[in-house]
Amino acid sequence: MLVLFEPTYTTRLWTIFEIAGFLKSHGDRAGLSSCLIILPTFLGPTAVAIFLSATMINMSVVFDYGGRMQTILAVTCVVFCVCANGIHWLRGYFRWIDECCSQLQNFSMEKAHSHCCKSNHVNEEGSQIMCDRKIISECICLWFGSEEAFESCVRSDVATVLIEGLRRHTFTFRWLVAVSMPTSWVCGDLLVARLRVGEFYFSAVAAIVALAWWFGLIPLCALLCLMVSSNPRQRKNQCMDHMVTVLGASLVVVLVLPLYLIRIVLVNLMGDDLIATCLWGLLVSLATLLAWRVWAKWHLSHLSIR
């Protein structure tokens, strides 16, 4: 079962009954991870945003700004702007998740919305329609025994399964690598250009840099934005909200920029581009792996029913 989770999902009686009925029919929650996929509609525009952001970051790296310092400043500015927008957007997403958790924990049949009742049981053509709420109520009494038992199921089982599903399927490493595909295009173009002129040594260097950016730095930037956004997400006032976003973006830049600069330092110290780049790629890989380990524990404790 695929659930496309959107802001009104937890307020509508039909959708809540649908997921509760699915859980009731399956009984054992142990095998639900393979047959129940919950994806927020938020992922659609987020994928487009990360795709465009990855394009901007990679283009800022390959452009010639007339000097190394100008390139570093340009990359820093682009990464900061991308991260600031991403953090602002993600904080809104996590606030929405908190709101959904609250709605599920306080769910009641009386407050749940039903389209037929909103339209006074009249369709667009002016004809009378049956009341979905009455039909669902009868089904609930047959399946769950009473409306109170159904409400209890929603507040516990349904709430837990929905939030666990959002945690499991939303921001995965595979998804981040897929939406940052422009990294492979930009670096691949540079790689092919060097191969055409027979620069096999620097082609190997370019290939390692491409892999490190695609599987390391870009997902690491996105992951740090997620970590920064998932904790201080409560909105106090507009000024404070923007300040938190700017501070979060600055923190991400401070953490990521040294990884970008380390390669330059290693090349100057070792005098061998290939060896220095291999060592740099290993450091980026370890940093990304560590960040994902931390994110898994962080996400487990922060995106849960409170």
Order of alpha helices (4+ residues) and beta strands (2+ residues): beta-alpha-alpha-beta-alpha-alpha-alpha-alpha-alpha-alpha-alpha-alpha-alpha-alpha-alpha-alpha
